[in-house]
């Protein structure tokens, strides 16, 4: 497993994935919460008290400095999730949709 430090004090890269240093929290998880729920750094801290505000701000700074790349990764993940949902549609739910019961 290759680990290297980057320019952000609280961010490390391990095998191409960016984590908050000394945690198992991925930067993209914090960014998803920030974007999906509109959470401020303080709200993220409230939801993740094991992180420091410095770690959270570092994750957000990394996002804003690499926004296009991370947005593309988020969109790719959403496409994968949508594809999995489509492949795993329940026949019962489809029948209920046709009958407009659900």
C-alpha positions in Angstrom: 0.0 0.0 0.0 1.5 3.3 -1.1 1.0 6.3 1.1 2.2 9.8 0.4 1.7 13.2 1.8 0.3 16.0 -0.3 0.2 19.8 0.2 -2.7 19.6 2.7 -1.6 19.0 6.3 -4.5 16.8 7.2 -5.0 14.9 3.9 -3.1 11.8 2.8 -3.4 9.8 -0.4 -3.4 6.0 -0.1 -3.6 4.0 -3.3 -5.2 6.9 -5.2 -7.8 7.6 -2.5 -7.7 10.7 -0.3 -8.3 10.3 3.4 -8.3 12.6 6.4 -5.0 11.8 8.1 -5.1 9.4 11.0 -8.7 8.4 10.2 -10.5 6.1 7.9 -12.7 9.0 6.6 -12.4 9.7 2.9 -12.3 13.3 1.8 -15.0 12.6 -0.8 -17.4 11.5 2.1 -17.0 14.9 3.7 -17.5 16.6 0.4 -20.6 14.6 -0.4 -22.1 15.7 3.0 -21.2 19.3 2.3 -22.7 19.3 -1.1 -25.8 17.1 -0.5 -26.9 18.6 2.8 -25.3 22.0 2.5 -23.5 21.4 5.8 -21.1 24.1 7.0 -17.7 23.0 8.4 -19.2 23.5 11.9 -22.2 21.2 11.1 -19.8 18.6 9.7 -17.8 18.8 12.9 -21.0 18.3 14.9 -21.8 15.2 12.8 -18.2 13.9 13.0 -16.8 15.0 16.4 -13.8 12.7 16.0 -12.6 15.2 13.3 -11.0 18.5 14.0 -12.2 21.7 12.3 -8.7 21.9 10.8 -9.2 18.5 9.2 -12.6 19.5 7.9 -11.3 22.8 6.5 -8.4 21.0 4.9 -10.8 18.5 3.2 -12.9 21.4 1.9 -9.8 23.3 0.7 -8.6 20.2 -1.1 -12.0 20.0 -2.8 -12.1 23.6 -3.9 -8.6 23.4 -5.3 -9.5 20.2 -7.2 -13.2 20.8 -7.8 -13.5 19.6 -11.4 -11.7 16.3 -10.7 -13.7 15.6 -7.5 -17.0 16.5 -9.1 -16.2 14.1 -11.9 -15.5 11.4 -9.4 -18.7 12.1 -7.6 -20.7 11.9 -10.8 -19.0 8.7 -11.8 -19.9 7.2 -8.4 -23.5 8.3 -8.9 -23.7 6.7 -12.3 -22.4 3.4 -10.9 -25.0 3.5 -8.1 -27.8 4.2 -10.7 -26.6 1.4 -12.9 -26.6 -1.0 -9.9 -30.1 0.1 -8.9 -31.3 -0.5 -12.5 -29.8 -3.9 -12.6 -31.3 -4.9 -9.3 -34.8 -3.8 -9.8 -37.3 -5.9 -8.0 -39.8 -7.7 -10.2 -42.5 -7.1 -7.5 -41.8 -3.4 -7.4 -42.0 -3.2 -11.2 -45.3 -5.0 -11.2 -46.7 -2.7 -8.5 -45.5 0.3 -10.5 -47.4 -0.9 -13.5 -50.5 -1.4 -11.4 -49.8 2.0 -9.8 -50.1 0.5 -6.3 -46.7 1.7 -5.1 
